Amino acid sequence: MIYSVMLEGAKSIGAGAATIASAGAAIGIGNVFSSLIHSVARNPSLAKQLFGYAILGFALTEAIALFALMMAFLISFVFRFFSKKGKLAGPQFKSNRLKRFVRFLLGRLSL
């Protein structure tokens, strides 16, 4: 009983820690568009080219926030941990497809 409560608390802490990257992404996006405004103020003739670069920087920075959000959702809703006779079990997945995918990724990462 106490182990399942501790695991739920740990999952909540992990999901919260994963969303900290959203603050970093917000700062990065602010820097991208701040630099765009300064650059266009210096050289207005390059506004279209600089805007394209700014959108690319925005997309790459926002991808970090989306990956962090995805990890928070995975930690919160997909991974299940069960305790058996006082011992902590590994992650239990809701679907076999996800289990096979994680095993495939772990197999590829261990070179």
N, C-alpha and C positions, 0 to 999 in steps of 0.2 A: 504494500500500500504506500509506504513512505517513499519507496523507490520510484513509483509511477508519478507521484507528486513532484519529486525532485527532478525527474526527467522532463515533465511538462514545464517546470520553471526554467530548466536549462534550455529547452527549445525556445521559450519566449525570449530569453536573454540572447540566444544566438540569432533569432530573427530580428530582434532590435538592433543588434550589432551589425547585421548585414545591411540594414537600412541607413547606417551612418554614411555609406558611400553616396547617398543622395545629396547630402550636404556638400560633399566635395564636388559632385557634378554640378550643383547649382552655382558654386563659386567659379568653377571652370567655364560654365556657360556665360556667366557675367563677365569674366575676363575676355572671352572671345568677342562678345558684342561691344564691350568697352574698347577693345583694340580696333574693331571695325569702325567705330565712330571716330576715334582719333585718326585713323588712317585716311578715312574719307575727308575729314576736315583738312588734312595736310595736302591731299592730292585728289580732288573731286573727279578728275577724269578717269580714274581707275575704280570708280565706285562699283560698276557691274562685276568686274573681275574679283575685287575684294569681297563682294557679297557672296559670290560662289564659294570662295575659300572659307568665309565665315559660316556658311551653311554646312560645309563639310566638317568643320571643327565642331559645330553644334551637334551634328549627328554622331560623331565619334565620342564626344563627351557624354551625350545622352545615353549611348549604348552602355556605358559603365553603370549608370543609374538603373537601367533596365535589367542588366545582369544581376545587380544587387537585389532588386525587387524580386526577380525570379528565384534567387537563392532564399530570400526570406519566405516566399510562398512554399518552396520545396521543404524548407525546415519546418514550417508551421503545419502544412496539410498533407504532405506526401510521406515523409519519413515517420515511422512509428517505432517506438522502442518498447519492448515488453520486458518485465522482470520475471524470472523463473526461479523460484526457490531461493530468493535472495541474491541471485546472480543477474547481472545485466545482460540482456541478449543484444544481438546486433540489430541493425535497422531492418524492419519488416516493411515491405512495400505493399501498396494496395493492389498493384497490378503486376502480372508476370512480365508484361512488355517492358515496364520500367525497370524491373529487376534484371532482365536480360540486357537492357541498354547500359545500366550501370556496370554490370559485369564486363560487358564489351569494352567500355571506357577504361575500366581499371586494368583490364588485360592489355590494352594498347599503351597505357601509361607506364606499366612496369616493363621497361625494356631490358 
